[in-house]
Amino acid sequence: MMQLQRAKPSGKLFVLAGEVSGDLHAAGVVRSLLEARPDVRVFGVGGPKLRELGAELLYTTDQMSIMGFVEVLRHASFLRKVIADLKRAVLREKPDAALLIDYPGMNLHLAAFFRKQGIPVIYYISPQVWAWKEGRVEKIRRYVDRLLVIFDFEVDFYRKHGIVAEFVGNPVVEELAGLEFPSRQQFLEDAGIDPGSRVVGLLPGSRKQEIEKIFPEMLGAAVQLQKHDGRMAFLLGKSPHIDSSIYERQILKAGLKPVVRPAYDVMHFSDLVLVTSGTATLESLCFGVPMVVLYRTARLNYMIGKRLVKLKNIALANIVAGGLHAENQVVPELIQERANALDISIEASKILDDPDVAAAMRQGLRDARSRLSAESPSRHVAAVLLEYL
């Protein structure tokens, strides 16, 4: 494991983590950094995890959770204000380095600004330029000092473009490693679920837009599954950053009330999860739980994205398992019109009703997880930051 070295006092770090998952990953790095250098002052954009560590947040992930081409255009004036405010703060505070986490639209714009100011840019969790907007590679080459990637196939991708990328491992594996869970019997008893039930988890995402489009279809599929088999029980992993009323309205309309539990409990104790494409699919992969991956967005967003995205598969579970250009799927993906209650229930039933299908999927997910491992991505990234602080 890479050892963190204590250095002389002083240091300011700018961090930009614009999404819930980015806040979690950034917090792991900052926690490791502060263990070695408690004097470092951290400021920028993040969420509750970074705030708990003492980071001074100019904007929060709640404010920055804007997704899709149409939504970005709609919020353009707000985003311009954010960028202007962040630039003023950077000029005032003069940080020693900038840690940028994913969120490429804003982060690559700011990377150019940092370069002009002579501030080193450490980019952790690369933009998915291997999926779309490959033109961003040139911006990475010009403005990023250290590129720290979380998938092994990204190293080869960037090498072909003349960029050195460092594989540090995947933070999701690290974050899940220390978790402890009660026995299944104890969990089901506490949740009021019959021990003979087959448990299906619902993970509708961490953004309001995703939840509003996908959660009703998940609930509709759950109703269909319950009609098919009365032994079904359902768990809901709610995002703590989303107003509960958004879920409650849809639950009331569907007439089916799932048991609410933390997302990791849902992944650990479910026989199958219905999950919105994103970080949760990677987390579900790490738990080895069979899944059906769903994605829906505004029609215009989808039409634009379909022209731009170069991959056969969109689910991270499938990309990690088979590589960038694999056409086979370890887990089924239902996108746009296919992410409807009937099709979801049909795909879920194929897995739930056939133990061989479920077992093969679990094995495929275990194999994929082996490609994510590393000792401690957070400590590795923190050690890189110390070189610049």
C-alpha positions in Angstrom: 0.0 0.0 0.0 1.2 3.5 -0.8 2.4 5.3 2.3 1.4 8.9 3.0 4.3 11.1 4.0 3.9 14.0 6.3 5.0 17.3 4.8 5.5 20.8 6.0 2.4 22.7 7.2 0.1 24.9 5.0 -1.9 24.0 2.0 -5.2 24.7 0.2 -7.1 22.3 -1.9 -10.0 23.1 -4.3 -12.4 20.2 -4.8 -15.2 19.9 -7.3 -17.6 17.0 -6.8 -20.9 17.9 -8.5 -22.8 14.6 -7.8 -23.7 12.5 -4.9 -21.4 9.7 -5.9 -18.6 12.2 -6.5 -19.1 13.6 -3.0 -18.7 10.1 -1.5 -15.5 9.4 -3.5 -14.0 12.8 -2.8 -14.7 12.4 0.9 -12.6 9.2 1.0 -9.7 11.0 -0.5 -10.0 14.1 1.7 -10.3 11.9 4.8 -7.0 10.1 3.9 -5.4 13.5 3.1 -6.4 15.0 6.4 -5.0 12.0 8.3 -1.6 12.9 6.9 -2.0 16.7 6.7 -4.8 17.9 9.1 -3.7 21.5 8.4 -4.9 21.4 4.8 -7.9 23.6 4.0 -10.4 22.2 1.6 -13.0 24.3 -0.3 -15.1 24.1 -3.4 -18.2 22.1 -4.4 -19.5 18.9 -2.7 -22.1 17.3 -0.5 -22.7 16.3 3.1 -19.8 13.8 3.2 -17.3 16.6 2.4 -19.0 19.0 4.7 -18.7 16.5 7.6 -14.9 16.6 7.0 -14.8 20.4 7.3 -14.8 21.3 3.7 -16.1 24.8 3.0 -18.7 24.4 0.3 -19.5 27.2 -2.1 -22.2 25.1 -3.8 -23.7 21.7 -3.0 -24.4 18.6 -4.9 -28.1 19.3 -4.4 -27.8 22.5 -6.4 -25.5 20.9 -9.0 -27.5 17.8 -9.8 -28.5 18.8 -13.3 -28.7 16.0 -15.9 -29.4 15.9 -19.6 -28.8 18.2 -22.6 -32.2 19.9 -22.2 -31.8 20.5 -18.4 -28.3 21.9 -18.8 -29.6 24.4 -21.3 -32.5 25.3 -19.0 -30.1 26.0 -16.2 -27.4 27.7 -18.3 -27.6 31.0 -16.5 -27.3 29.4 -13.1 -24.3 27.3 -14.2 -22.6 30.4 -15.6 -23.0 32.1 -12.2 -21.5 29.0 -10.5 -18.5 29.1 -12.7 -18.0 32.8 -12.2 -18.3 32.4 -8.4 -15.8 29.5 -8.3 -13.3 31.4 -10.4 -13.5 34.4 -8.1 -13.0 32.1 -5.1 -10.0 30.5 -6.7 -8.4 33.8 -7.5 -9.0 34.9 -3.9 -7.8 31.7 -2.2 -5.1 30.7 -4.6 -5.2 26.9 -3.9 -2.1 24.8 -4.2 -3.9 22.2 -6.3 -7.4 21.3 -7.7 -9.0 17.9 -7.3 -11.7 17.4 -10.0 -14.1 14.4 -9.6 -15.9 13.3 -12.8 -18.6 16.0 -13.7 -16.8 16.8 -17.0 -18.9 19.6 -18.4 -17.9 22.0 -15.6 -14.6 20.4 -14.5 -12.9 20.5 -17.9 -13.9 24.1 -18.3 -12.4 25.0 -15.0 -9.3 22.8 -15.7 -8.5 25.3 -18.5 -8.8 28.2 -16.0 -6.6 26.4 -13.5 -3.9 25.9 -16.1 -3.9 29.6 -16.8 -3.5 30.3 -13.1 -0.6 27.8 -12.8 -2.7 25.6 -10.4 -2.0 21.8 -10.9 -5.1 19.8 -11.8 -5.5 16.3 -10.5 -8.5 14.6 -12.2 -9.9 11.6 -10.4 -12.5 9.5 -12.0 -12.1 10.3 -15.7 -14.8 11.7 -17.9 -16.3 8.8 -19.9 -14.7 9.9 -23.1 -14.5 6.3 -24.2 -18.3 6.3 -24.4 -18.9 9.7 -26.0 -17.4 13.1 -26.6 -14.0 11.8 -27.5 -13.0 15.3 -28.4 -12.6 16.0 -24.7 -9.5 13.9 -24.8 -7.6 16.9 -26.1 -8.8 19.1 -23.2 -7.5 16.4 -20.8 -4.1 16.4 -22.6 -3.8 20.2 -22.4 -5.2 21.0 -19.0 -4.8 17.9 -16.7 -1.6 17.3 -14.8 -2.4 13.9 -13.3 -5.2 11.6 -14.6 -6.3 9.0 -12.1 -8.7 6.4 -13.5 -10.9 3.8 -11.8 -11.2 1.2 -14.6 -8.3 -0.8 -15.9 -9.4 -0.5 -19.6 -9.1 3.3 -19.4 -5.3 3.1 -19.2 -5.1 1.5 -22.6 -7.7 3.9 -24.0 -5.7 7.0 -23.0 -2.4 5.4 -23.9 -3.7 5.2 -27.5 -4.3 8.9 -27.3 -0.8 9.7 -26.0 -1.9 10.3 -22.4 -0.5 8.7 -19.3 -3.4 7.5 -17.0 -2.8 5.9 -13.6 -5.2 3.1 -12.6 -5.8 3.6 -8.9 -8.6 1.0 -8.4 -12.3 1.6 -8.0 -13.4 3.5 -4.9 -16.7 1.6 -4.8 -14.9 -1.6 -3.8 -13.0 0.3 -1.1 -16.1 1.9 0.3 -18.0 -1.4 0.5 -15.1 -3.4 2.0 -15.7 -2.4 5.7 -19.5 -2.8 5.7 -21.1 -5.3 8.1 -24.6 -6.7 7.9 -26.9 -8.7 10.1 -28.0 -12.2 9.1 -30.7 -12.5 6.4 -33.1 -13.9 9.0 -32.5 -11.0 11.4 -32.8 -8.4 8.6 -36.1 -9.9 7.2 -37.5 -10.1 10.8 -36.6 -6.5 11.5 -38.1 -5.4 8.1 -41.3 -7.3 8.8 -40.8 -9.6 5.8 -41.7 -13.3 5.8 -38.5 -15.4 5.7 -40.0 -17.4 2.8 -40.3 -14.3 0.6 -38.3 -13.6 -2.6 -37.0 -10.1 -2.2 -36.8 -7.6 -5.0 -35.0 -4.3 -4.5 -35.9 -1.0 -6.2 -33.1 1.5 -6.7 -34.5 4.3 -8.8 -31.4 6.6 -8.6 -30.2 9.7 -6.8 -31.5 12.4 -9.1 -35.1 13.8 -9.0 -35.4 13.6 -12.8 -34.4 9.9 -12.8 -36.8 9.0 -10.0 -39.8 10.8 -11.6 -39.3 8.9 -14.9 -38.2 5.5 -13.7 -39.7 4.8 -10.3 -43.3 4.6 -11.5 -42.2 1.9 -14.0 -40.4 0.0 -11.3 -43.5 0.1 -9.1 -45.6 -1.0 -12.0 -43.3 -4.0 -12.5 -43.4 -4.8 -8.8 -47.2 -5.0 -9.0 -46.9 -7.4 -12.0 -44.4 -9.5 -10.1 -46.5 -9.7 -7.1 -49.5 -10.9 -9.2 -47.2 -13.5 -10.7 -46.0 -14.7 -7.2 -47.6 -13.7 -4.0 -44.4 -14.5 -2.1 -42.7 -11.4 -3.4 -41.5 -8.7 -1.1 -40.0 -5.3 -2.1 -37.3 -3.1 -0.7 -36.8 0.5 -1.7 -33.4 2.3 -1.5 -34.3 6.0 -1.2 -31.7 8.7 -1.8 -31.4 10.7 1.4 -31.0 13.8 -0.7 -34.4 13.6 -2.4 -37.6 14.8 -0.8 -39.6 11.8 0.4 -42.8 13.2 -1.0 -41.6 12.4 -4.5 -41.5 8.7 -3.6 -44.7 8.8 -1.5 -46.8 10.2 -4.3 -45.8 7.5 -6.7 -46.1 4.7 -4.1 -49.6 5.8 -3.3 -50.6 5.8 -6.9 -49.2 2.3 -7.5 -50.9 0.9 -4.4 -47.8 -1.1 -3.4 -45.7 0.0 -0.5 -42.1 -1.3 -0.4 -40.1 -1.5 2.8 -37.6 1.4 2.9 -34.0 0.5 3.8 -30.6 2.0 3.0 -29.5 1.2 -0.5 -26.6 -1.1 0.5 -29.0 -3.2 2.6 -31.3 -3.4 -0.5 -28.3 -4.7 -2.6 -27.1 -7.1 0.0 -30.4 -8.8 0.9 -32.3 -8.7 -2.4 -32.5 -11.7 -4.7 -32.8 -9.3 -7.6 -32.6 -5.5 -8.0 -34.2 -3.2 -10.5 -31.6 -0.4 -10.7 -31.3 2.9 -12.6 -28.1 3.0 -14.7 -25.3 4.7 -12.9 -23.0 4.2 -9.9 -25.7 2.0 -8.2 -25.1 -0.6 -11.0 -21.5 -0.7 -10.1 -22.3 -1.1 -6.4 -24.8 -3.8 -7.2 -22.1 -5.6 -9.2 -19.8 -5.5 -6.1 -22.6 -7.2 -4.1 -22.9 -9.8 -6.8 -26.7 -9.3 -6.9 -28.6 -10.1 -10.1 -30.1 -7.0 -11.7 -32.1 -5.4 -14.4 -30.6 -2.1 -15.4 -33.0 0.7 -16.5 -32.6 4.1 -18.1 -35.1 6.7 -19.2 -34.7 10.4 -20.0 -36.5 13.1 -21.9 -37.0 12.1 -25.5 -34.8 14.9 -26.9 -32.0 14.0 -24.5 -32.3 10.4 -25.7 -32.2 11.2 -29.4 -29.1 13.4 -29.0 -27.4 10.9 -26.8 -28.1 8.0 -29.1 -26.2 9.8 -31.9 -23.3 10.5 -29.6 -22.8 7.4 -27.5 -20.5 4.9 -29.2 -21.0 1.9 -26.9 -23.2 -1.2 -27.4 -23.9 -1.4 -23.6 -24.5 1.5 -21.1 -24.6 -0.4 -17.8 -21.2 -0.2 -16.0 -21.7 -3.8 -14.9 -21.7 -4.9 -18.6 -18.8 -2.6 -19.6 -16.6 -3.7 -16.7 -17.4 -7.4 -17.4 -16.9 -7.3 -21.2 -14.9 -4.3 -22.0 -15.8 -1.2 -24.1 -16.8 -3.0 -27.3 -18.4 -6.2 -26.0 -21.8 -6.9 -27.3 -22.8 -9.6 -24.8 -24.5 -8.6 -21.6 -24.0 -10.1 -18.1 -27.1 -8.2 -17.0 -30.1 -7.0 -19.1 -30.5 -3.4 -20.0 -33.9 -1.8 -20.7 -33.5 1.7 -22.2 -36.1 4.4 -22.9 -39.4 2.9 -24.2 -38.3 -0.6 -23.1 -38.0 0.6 -19.5 -41.7 0.0 -19.0 -43.5 -1.9 -16.3 -44.3 -4.9 -18.5 -40.9 -5.4 -20.0 -39.2 -4.9 -16.6 -41.4 -7.6 -15.0 -40.7 -10.0 -17.8 -36.9 -9.6 -17.6 -37.1 -9.9 -13.8 -39.2 -13.1 -13.9 -36.6 -14.7 -16.3 -34.0 -14.3 -13.5 -36.2 -15.0 -10.5 -37.8 -18.1 -12.0 -34.7 -19.8 -13.3 -31.9 -20.5 -10.7 -29.4 -21.3 -13.4 -29.9 -17.9 -15.0 -29.4 -16.2 -11.6 -26.4 -18.3 -10.8 -24.7 -17.5 -14.1 -25.4 -13.8 -13.6 -23.9 -13.9 -10.1 -20.7 -15.6 -11.4 -20.4 -13.1 -14.2 -20.6 -10.3 -11.7 -18.0 -11.9 -9.4 -15.7 -12.2 -12.4 -16.2 -8.5 -13.2 -15.6 -7.4 -9.7 -12.1 -8.9 -9.7 -11.2 -6.3 -12.4 -12.0 -3.4 -10.0 -9.8 -4.3 -7.0 -7.0 -2.2 -5.6 -5.6 -1.7 -2.1 -6.9 1.8 -1.4 -7.7 4.2 -4.2 -8.4 7.0 -1.7 -5.0 6.7 -0.1 -3.4 6.5 -3.6 -5.1 9.7 -4.7 -4.3 11.5 -1.4 -0.6 10.6 -1.8 -0.7 12.2 -5.3 -2.2 15.3 -3.8 0.5 15.5 -1.2 3.1 15.8 -4.0 1.4 19.1 -5.0 0.5 20.4 -1.5 
